[in-house]
Amino acid sequence: MPPMQTSGSVNLSELLSPARIKLDLKSNDRESVLEELVSCIPELADRPEACQTLLRALHEREQLHSTGIGDGIALPHSRNALVGLVERAVVVFGRHPNGIDYGAPDAIPARLFFLVVAPTVTQHLAILARLIRLLRDPKLRQALIAATDSEKIIGLIGKAEAKL
């Protein structure tokens, strides 16, 4: 196990958990998929007002510009860190069987979703940068599409991070 990294660096595999992974997203549009991903955050399960705050922030960010980055990937996140919403950074992974139109520059439907919620701007940016770096690898993207369970997803991310 690599040592815990310091400063702005983050370990994505430590921010994921089986409860925050949904391998069979059902939604067919951007708005619904955001609701589905937010519902996978156990820390917000009994805080409907926090869920609404997060959803509002996510919708506002999508209105600025889609968080669909291409290659079948979307990285929904708010424009700014959401201070007080979560104590620690959260990453939710979702996978859609067919993909949905997410406004990506390459027009490829998004199948892999990484929802990012962080309490500080530094963590927010570090998580997004690390995700983008990891997801450049087409082999990792294919493995994430093929993975059969949550533990496998976490393991794939951890292995990819170890190579960075």
Steps between C-alpha positions, in 0.01 A plus 500: 500500500652834400550754777227760545583794281530851633414855396256520207550140391219250548445126476180441304478135602473617862216740415291226340304237692256229390209716626613779265508281190203430276566270206154517346385859467142507373463869409467612141580869536753725667269628774385155609849353499615778735219410743592133475868571572422732795280226649819285524657728763427333837615813688205691349235227526322656798562861392252585223589871514868416440401280204300789353791742552735261323256435214448874453879555488542213250223633275650851509837357396346302214326815376839675473651218297450125491725290721499233230870490407487251212591134453173405672594676828323765707643661815203673663615748762402839632676813385641560846578291805190447714619604843300334778319254275743213560779472756726298270524484122260257333519332162201306365549267203207417275480297183222508243445190282442694175615851575304823495551821306699720735610779267859377466715668232536170311122430526569148636230407756632491858517156660749568779412763760715629784311741726743713702408681822776662705507733801796706370598645163844336524348151542236570235762591238741223604229233464389627158860518375577149621183357345574661165856368509388144582213492252724584205588129499264315262583167671380635834179634342432159343574321829258732685229419245565125533536481881236285666500638855583802716816352651638443151439868414690614812782256421529621140522863612756409768717311250485785251597748772798288604637538145487881510 
